[in-house]
Amino acid sequence: MNLNLRISEIVIGEGVDVPRSMRRVLQAAVETELTRLLAEKGLPHNLEKGAGIPGMQVDLELKGKTSPDHLGKMVAQSIYAELTK
């Protein structure tokens, strides 16, 4: 099965600083974790026939300093959780 997923933008709120040099790390972490989740858990049933989602907001509770890799994983997990609703 082929899946095309396009995330045009991830907006991170105030108080979370991701240095420009680490943004690719964040992007790679989101891609890797989302790929893992889709491979292990599958595509949510409500999206099996295709769908467009114009926007999505996920809320993360960050405590202390978070690495871009960990933040990317959290973002991907939150995106997947929203897709399954």
N, C-alpha and C positions, 0 to 999 in steps of 0.2 A: 504494500500500500504506500502510495506517495501522499505526503501531506505538505502543503504550502502554508506557512504561517509567517505573516509579516507584522512585525512590531515596528511601527514607524518612529516611535518616540517613547522614552521612559523619562518621566519627570519626577525628580526626587525633591522632596520638600525641604523647607528651611531647616537648618541645623545639621544637615548631613552633607559633609564635604567630600566629594570624590574628585581628587586631583585629576586634571586633564590626562596626565600620563597613565592613570589607572583605569580610565574609562573602557579601554579595550578588554581589560581583565574582567570588569563588571559585565560587559556584553558577552564575553565568552562564557562566563559562569552562568548567565541566564540561559544562553543557548544550550549549554551542556546539560544543565539540570532539567530544563524543559524537555529536551530530547530523551533523557533518562526516564522521566515521569511518563511521557507518552509511550515509550517502548515497554515499560514495566506495567503500567496501569491501563494503557490503551486510550483511545480517543473517547471523550465523554459522549454518551449516546445521543445527546441533543445536537451534536455537531457531526455525526456520522454522514449525513447527506449534504454537508457543506453549509456554511453560514458565514456571515460577515458580522463582526462585532465592532461597531464604530468607536467605541471607547470603553475603558474599564478603569475603575479606581480600586486600588488595593491599599489597605492600611497595614503598616508594619510597626511593631513596637520595637524600637531599637534601644538597647541599653548599653551605654558606654561606647567605646570605639569599636567599629565593625569594619572588617577588611572588605575590599571590593568583591573578593571571591565569595565570602560568606553572604554579603548583601545580595549578590547576584543569585545565589541559591535561594535565599529567602523570597526575592522578587518572583522567581520562577515558580516556587511552591505556591505562592499566593495567587499567581496568574492561573495555575492549574486548578487550584481550589475554586476560584471564581468561575472557571469554565465548566466545572462539574455541577454548579448550582442550577 
